[in-house]
Structures are given as C-alpha cells and as structure tokens.
C-alpha cells in the first residue's frame, strides 16, 4: 500500500511578527486623563464657594444693620446705598425704600446735619425687619 502522507513544503505561512504591547501606555494615559478631569471638577467645586461663607446678600444685610448713626449725613448715604440692594426684591420693598429714601434725603445735602429723627429711625428699622436674608 502506498503511503498517504506526501511531503509538501509550506510556503504560505508568514514569519512570526512582533506584537507591540501598549497596554501600559494606555493605562498611564487613561490615569492621567482621569486625574486631570477630577482636578478640574474639584477646582470648580471649590471656586463655587464655601456654603458656610456669607453671600453678598448676607454681607449687605450685616452692613445695613451695623451703620454708625452718630454722623447722620454719612449714615443717610450708607443707608440709601445698602438698602438699594434689597429694594429690587419685590414691590413692598420698593415702596418702603422709596419712603426711606425720601425721609433721609434731607440729611444728605446739608453741611451739618441734625441727628436722624424718630420717623427716620422707625422707617429704617421697619425696612430692616422687612428684609428676608
């Protein structure tokens, strides 16, 4: 019987190729990207502000409440400046600010102003009590 195996040379098999391993490089690139993104997110969260810090509204309210009334001219200017911040809240605040502004107007344009009278102080206190911080 004849042998079934024939010696045929294999010419169609390519030589071995070198396979480059990039998994370590991709891991480093991915790690650096994650670190950069997390740094940017944390930085933006920090810039947004600490919730325990007072905001502009609270700061303005504190300045309005602690105005020195010994010099009525400076006090009138300071009250109208700080109270204008809250005047845009709603219609009652606008009308109260207008009344307070008209009451303090007489103290602004004189060389030596008299102390702020009872009506002016009452309007100032009422306005301060209307403010919602």
C-alpha positions as CSV (number, residue, x, y, z in Angstrom):
1,X,0.0,0.0,0.0
2,X,1.0,3.5,-0.7
3,X,1.7,6.0,2.0
4,X,-1.0,8.7,2.3
5,X,1.3,11.3,3.5
6,X,3.1,13.4,1.0
7,X,5.9,15.8,1.9
8,X,4.6,19.2,0.7
9,X,6.6,22.3,1.7
10,X,4.5,25.1,3.3
11,X,5.2,28.3,1.5
12,X,2.1,30.2,2.5
13,X,2.9,30.6,6.3
14,X,4.2,34.0,7.1
15,X,7.1,34.5,9.5
16,X,6.4,35.4,13.1
17,X,5.5,39.0,13.7
18,X,6.5,41.1,16.8
19,X,3.3,42.2,18.7
20,X,3.8,45.6,20.4
21,X,2.3,45.8,23.9
22,X,0.7,49.2,24.5
23,X,-1.5,48.4,27.5
24,X,0.9,50.0,30.0
25,X,0.9,53.2,27.9
26,X,-2.8,53.3,27.5
27,X,-3.2,52.7,31.3
28,X,-0.9,55.7,32.0
29,X,-2.8,57.9,29.5
30,X,-6.1,57.0,31.0
31,X,-4.9,57.5,34.5
32,X,-3.6,61.0,33.7
33,X,-6.8,61.9,32.0
34,X,-8.8,60.8,35.0
35,X,-6.6,62.8,37.3
36,X,-6.8,65.9,35.2
37,X,-10.6,65.7,34.9
38,X,-11.0,65.1,38.7
39,X,-8.7,68.1,39.4
40,X,-10.7,70.4,37.2
41,X,-14.0,69.2,38.8
42,X,-12.7,69.7,42.3
43,X,-11.3,73.1,41.4
44,X,-14.7,74.3,40.0
45,X,-16.4,73.0,43.1
46,X,-14.0,74.9,45.3
47,X,-14.5,78.1,43.2
48,X,-18.2,77.8,43.6
49,X,-17.8,78.9,47.2
50,X,-18.0,77.5,50.6
51,X,-21.6,77.3,51.7
52,X,-20.7,78.5,55.2
53,X,-19.3,81.7,53.8
54,X,-21.8,84.5,53.8
55,X,-23.1,85.5,50.4
56,X,-23.5,89.1,49.1
57,X,-27.0,89.4,50.4
58,X,-25.9,88.5,54.0
59,X,-22.9,90.8,53.8
60,X,-25.0,93.7,52.6
61,X,-27.6,93.0,55.4
62,X,-24.9,93.0,58.0
63,X,-23.5,96.3,56.7
64,X,-27.0,97.8,56.7
65,X,-27.7,96.6,60.3
66,X,-24.4,98.0,61.7
67,X,-24.4,101.5,60.3
68,X,-23.0,104.1,62.7
69,X,-25.8,106.6,63.4
70,X,-23.6,109.2,65.1
71,X,-22.9,111.1,61.9
72,X,-26.3,111.4,60.3
73,X,-25.1,112.6,56.9
74,X,-22.8,109.6,56.4
75,X,-25.5,107.3,57.9
76,X,-28.1,108.6,55.4
77,X,-25.7,107.9,52.5
78,X,-24.8,104.5,53.8
79,X,-28.4,103.5,54.5
80,X,-29.6,104.5,51.0
81,X,-26.7,102.7,49.4
82,X,-27.0,99.5,51.3
83,X,-30.8,99.5,51.3
84,X,-30.9,99.8,47.5
85,X,-29.7,96.3,47.2
86,X,-32.9,94.9,48.8
87,X,-35.2,97.4,47.0
88,X,-35.4,95.2,43.9
89,X,-36.8,92.2,45.8
90,X,-40.5,93.0,45.4
91,X,-43.0,95.8,45.2
92,X,-43.4,96.4,49.0
93,X,-39.7,96.6,49.4
94,X,-39.5,99.2,46.6
95,X,-42.2,101.4,48.2
96,X,-40.6,101.1,51.6
97,X,-37.2,102.0,50.1
98,X,-38.7,105.0,48.4
99,X,-40.2,106.2,51.6
100,X,-36.9,105.7,53.5
101,X,-35.0,107.4,50.7
102,X,-37.3,110.5,50.8
103,X,-37.1,110.6,54.6
104,X,-33.2,110.5,54.5
105,X,-32.9,112.9,51.6
106,X,-32.9,116.0,53.9
107,X,-29.9,114.7,55.8
108,X,-27.7,114.3,52.7
109,X,-27.3,117.8,51.2
110,X,-26.6,119.9,54.3
111,X,-23.2,120.9,55.7
112,X,-24.1,120.0,59.3
113,X,-27.0,117.5,59.6
114,X,-29.1,117.1,62.7
115,X,-29.4,113.7,64.2
116,X,-31.9,111.4,62.3
117,X,-35.4,111.9,63.9
118,X,-37.7,109.3,65.2
119,X,-39.7,108.9,62.0
120,X,-36.5,108.2,60.0
121,X,-35.2,105.7,62.5
122,X,-38.7,104.0,62.6
123,X,-38.7,103.7,58.8
124,X,-35.1,102.3,58.9
125,X,-36.0,99.7,61.5
126,X,-39.2,98.7,59.6
127,X,-37.2,98.4,56.4
128,X,-34.6,96.2,58.1
129,X,-37.3,93.9,59.5
130,X,-38.9,93.5,56.0
131,X,-35.6,92.1,54.6
132,X,-35.5,88.3,54.1
133,X,-32.0,87.1,54.2
